[in-house]
Amino acid sequence: MKPAHRWMLVVIGAALLILFESRTAYAMHIMEGFLPPLWAGFWFLLVLPFWVLGIRRINRLIAEKPETRLLLGFAAAFAFVLSALKIPSVTGSSSHPTGTGLGTILFGPLVMSVLGSIVLLFQALLIAHGGLTTLGANAFSMAVVGPSVAWFIWKGLQDRAPIWLAVFLAAAMADLSTYVITSTQLALAYPDAVGGFAASFAKFGAIFAVTQIPLAISEGILTVLIFNALQANALAELQSLGVLKGVRA
Amino acid sequence: MRVIDRYAFGNALRQIDPAQKGALALLAIILCLALDRPAVGALALIWMLALTTWWARIPLRVSGRVLLTEGLFLGLSIIGIALSIGGKTPETTVVAWQIGALWISMTPESLALVTLVLTRSLGCAAALNFLILTTPLVDLIDLMRRIRLPEGLIDIMALTYRAIFVLLDCLERMTTAQDARLGYATARAAMRSAALLASQLFLTAYRRSQRAQIALESRGFDGTLRVLPLTYQRSPRVWQASIALTASLLLAGIVR
């Protein structure tokens, strides 16, 4: 056996061991130092306009209603703590929800671009998930694209589909689009030597499907149940956030 | 997560200016990314683990475990980089398997890339972990205020940090109560319990934010949250460590 063979076996073995040993799957954050500097900078540039728009929107909300400041602080904390929740996953192991879909339905996509980025930053600084140089890439997939997709589904399906279906699709598609964008980011940074970007995208997509597709389905189901519980217990709060505007009871 | 927070408040470098610690960590990350050599990443990993262990006096067991929290992501994406899929195999391969019309192969170049990415990520992650294990988030938020991030954003982050622990306590109490009543006995029950818990948590968050607003207003809240600035020590040893780190990483990056 050539030394390179042996090395390869060790690497693959270790990777598989980690994959099957960790019973709980987190959302897919690109870790610190994983992206080359050019790509890390590129995603920061792409996400910057959304941060500017989001902060301007938050400043306007605070100027109108000063209590929004505290509400947003607690909202970001709620989204962060939600990712500490363990939910059963369809594959039998468990996973952690991202809260992207629910947060978007409650607070809207522009506010979520800032709140989601704060959550990502805190995840990097408090639980060592994700990173600082990869914050731009992670924020683009999870705080910009995910919420936008959720918002379009939620608004587009209102009055056209049952409310549970709109909630399920918004939450599940937010996770799925985040997963697709992250796979794209990885494939762009590390294209396949033979098949280029497309082959690389297929590779990363297939590998992360193991954890991310069950997560999307579980989170969709969970978000529907949360939304039902919120309608039963927190109708006044939902109305004051403007969530149920245009929703038939 | 409480582990990181606990060590952040109780390590030997707690009193040192976060700007200095942040600069040291950032320097290591930038050098790792800019020099882009396996030796640099490996050296940064050793440097940062050593600083965390002997200087900040955080057990190696703890920093090692924190480093491996991203193991799943790293393990999975490394496989993606190592293997190539295509209709044909490249000229030189280490191994190649054929599945139907597709070839799954591994080249010496892809293995070199794996080594590079693995060492670089671990080196950068160790630098970031050095920062978060030695500096509490309150200090980092204070640092962000000093580098003039938008004031509204800083306020929200400071509130978020406080609210996270309030809500986490709440979450843990509710989980225990549900668990004691067999709320997580089956997958179906677990899903229902998790949903109930999340909705109650949302209510708690909403109502607490309103109560905090009332409490602040009754004390003359005018829209800005003012806190006393923290005082830190500036240590010349941080600069010495930074210079030694830069010199050794540059050397590892240049010498073949």
Boltz contact constraints between the chains, C-beta under 6 A:
constraints:
  - contact:
      token1: [A, 4]
      token2: [B, 94]
      max_distance: 6.0
  - contact:
      token1: [A, 15]
      token2: [B, 75]
      max_distance: 6.0
  - contact:
      token1: [A, 15]
      token2: [B, 78]
      max_distance: 6.0
  - contact:
      token1: [A, 15]
      token2: [B, 79]
      max_distance: 6.0
  - contact:
      token1: [A, 18]
      token2: [B, 71]
      max_distance: 6.0
  - contact:
      token1: [A, 18]
      token2: [B, 72]
      max_distance: 6.0
  - contact:
      token1: [A, 18]
      token2: [B, 75]
      max_distance: 6.0
  - contact:
      token1: [A, 19]
      token2: [B, 75]
      max_distance: 6.0
  - contact:
      token1: [A, 22]
      token2: [B, 72]
      max_distance: 6.0
  - contact:
      token1: [A, 31]
      token2: [B, 70]
      max_distance: 6.0
  - contact:
      token1: [A, 31]
      token2: [B, 73]
      max_distance: 6.0
  - contact:
      token1: [A, 31]
      token2: [B, 121]
      max_distance: 6.0
  - contact:
      token1: [A, 32]
      token2: [B, 124]
      max_distance: 6.0
  - contact:
      token1: [A, 32]
      token2: [B, 125]
      max_distance: 6.0
  - contact:
      token1: [A, 32]
      token2: [B, 128]
      max_distance: 6.0
  - contact:
      token1: [A, 33]
      token2: [B, 120]
      max_distance: 6.0
  - contact:
      token1: [A, 33]
      token2: [B, 121]
      max_distance: 6.0
  - contact:
      token1: [A, 33]
      token2: [B, 124]
      max_distance: 6.0
  - contact:
      token1: [A, 34]
      token2: [B, 121]
      max_distance: 6.0
  - contact:
      token1: [A, 37]
      token2: [B, 33]
      max_distance: 6.0
  - contact:
      token1: [A, 55]
      token2: [B, 150]
      max_distance: 6.0
  - contact:
      token1: [A, 59]
      token2: [B, 152]
      max_distance: 6.0
  - contact:
      token1: [A, 67]
      token2: [B, 213]
      max_distance: 6.0
  - contact:
      token1: [A, 70]
      token2: [B, 209]
      max_distance: 6.0
  - contact:
      token1: [A, 70]
      token2: [B, 212]
      max_distance: 6.0
  - contact:
      token1: [A, 70]
      token2: [B, 213]
      max_distance: 6.0
  - contact:
      token1: [A, 71]
      token2: [B, 209]
      max_distance: 6.0
  - contact:
      token1: [A, 72]
      token2: [B, 156]
      max_distance: 6.0
  - contact:
      token1: [A, 73]
      token2: [B, 156]
      max_distance: 6.0
  - contact:
      token1: [A, 73]
      token2: [B, 159]
      max_distance: 6.0
  - contact:
      token1: [A, 73]
      token2: [B, 160]
      max_distance: 6.0
  - contact:
      token1: [A, 73]
      token2: [B, 163]
      max_distance: 6.0
  - contact:
      token1: [A, 74]
      token2: [B, 163]
      max_distance: 6.0
  - contact:
      token1: [A, 74]
      token2: [B, 205]
      max_distance: 6.0
  - contact:
      token1: [A, 74]
      token2: [B, 209]
      max_distance: 6.0
  - contact:
      token1: [A, 76]
      token2: [B, 160]
      max_distance: 6.0
  - contact:
      token1: [A, 77]
      token2: [B, 160]
      max_distance: 6.0
  - contact:
      token1: [A, 77]
      token2: [B, 163]
      max_distance: 6.0
  - contact:
      token1: [A, 77]
      token2: [B, 164]
      max_distance: 6.0
  - contact:
      token1: [A, 77]
      token2: [B, 167]
      max_distance: 6.0
  - contact:
      token1: [A, 78]
      token2: [B, 205]
      max_distance: 6.0
  - contact:
      token1: [A, 80]
      token2: [B, 164]
      max_distance: 6.0
  - contact:
      token1: [A, 81]
      token2: [B, 167]
      max_distance: 6.0
  - contact:
      token1: [A, 81]
      token2: [B, 168]
      max_distance: 6.0
  - contact:
      token1: [A, 81]
      token2: [B, 171]
      max_distance: 6.0
  - contact:
      token1: [A, 85]
      token2: [B, 194]
      max_distance: 6.0
  - contact:
      token1: [A, 87]
      token2: [B, 194]
      max_distance: 6.0
  - contact:
      token1: [A, 88]
      token2: [B, 187]
      max_distance: 6.0
  - contact:
      token1: [A, 88]
      token2: [B, 190]
      max_distance: 6.0
  - contact:
      token1: [A, 88]
      token2: [B, 191]
      max_distance: 6.0
  - contact:
      token1: [A, 118]
      token2: [B, 157]
      max_distance: 6.0
  - contact:
      token1: [A, 118]
      token2: [B, 160]
      max_distance: 6.0
  - contact:
      token1: [A, 125]
      token2: [B, 132]
      max_distance: 6.0
  - contact:
      token1: [A, 125]
      token2: [B, 137]
      max_distance: 6.0
  - contact:
      token1: [A, 126]
      token2: [B, 1]
      max_distance: 6.0
  - contact:
      token1: [A, 127]
      token2: [B, 1]
      max_distance: 6.0
  - contact:
      token1: [A, 128]
      token2: [B, 66]
      max_distance: 6.0
  - contact:
      token1: [A, 128]
      token2: [B, 69]
      max_distance: 6.0
  - contact:
      token1: [A, 128]
      token2: [B, 129]
      max_distance: 6.0
  - contact:
      token1: [A, 131]
      token2: [B, 128]
      max_distance: 6.0
  - contact:
      token1: [A, 190]
      token2: [B, 81]
      max_distance: 6.0
  - contact:
      token1: [A, 192]
      token2: [B, 84]
      max_distance: 6.0
  - contact:
      token1: [A, 193]
      token2: [B, 84]
      max_distance: 6.0
  - contact:
      token1: [A, 193]
      token2: [B, 90]
      max_distance: 6.0
  - contact:
      token1: [A, 193]
      token2: [B, 107]
      max_distance: 6.0
  - contact:
      token1: [A, 193]
      token2: [B, 110]
      max_distance: 6.0
  - contact:
      token1: [A, 194]
      token2: [B, 84]
      max_distance: 6.0
  - contact:
      token1: [A, 194]
      token2: [B, 86]
      max_distance: 6.0
  - contact:
      token1: [A, 194]
      token2: [B, 90]
      max_distance: 6.0
  - contact:
      token1: [A, 195]
      token2: [B, 85]
      max_distance: 6.0
  - contact:
      token1: [A, 195]
      token2: [B, 86]
      max_distance: 6.0
  - contact:
      token1: [A, 199]
      token2: [B, 85]
      max_distance: 6.0
  - contact:
      token1: [A, 199]
      token2: [B, 86]
      max_distance: 6.0
  - contact:
      token1: [A, 203]
      token2: [B, 80]
      max_distance: 6.0
  - contact:
      token1: [A, 203]
      token2: [B, 85]
      max_distance: 6.0
  - contact:
      token1: [A, 204]
      token2: [B, 80]
      max_distance: 6.0
  - contact:
      token1: [A, 207]
      token2: [B, 76]
      max_distance: 6.0
  - contact:
      token1: [A, 207]
      token2: [B, 80]
      max_distance: 6.0
  - contact:
      token1: [A, 222]
      token2: [B, 194]
      max_distance: 6.0
  - contact:
      token1: [A, 222]
      token2: [B, 195]
      max_distance: 6.0
  - contact:
      token1: [A, 225]
      token2: [B, 195]
      max_distance: 6.0
  - contact:
      token1: [A, 226]
      token2: [B, 195]
      max_distance: 6.0
  - contact:
      token1: [A, 226]
      token2: [B, 198]
      max_distance: 6.0
  - contact:
      token1: [A, 226]
      token2: [B, 199]
      max_distance: 6.0
  - contact:
      token1: [A, 229]
      token2: [B, 195]
      max_distance: 6.0
  - contact:
      token1: [A, 229]
      token2: [B, 196]
      max_distance: 6.0
  - contact:
      token1: [A, 229]
      token2: [B, 199]
      max_distance: 6.0
  - contact:
      token1: [A, 230]
      token2: [B, 199]
      max_distance: 6.0
  - contact:
      token1: [A, 233]
      token2: [B, 199]
      max_distance: 6.0
  - contact:
      token1: [A, 234]
      token2: [B, 203]
      max_distance: 6.0
  - contact:
      token1: [A, 237]
      token2: [B, 206]
      max_distance: 6.0
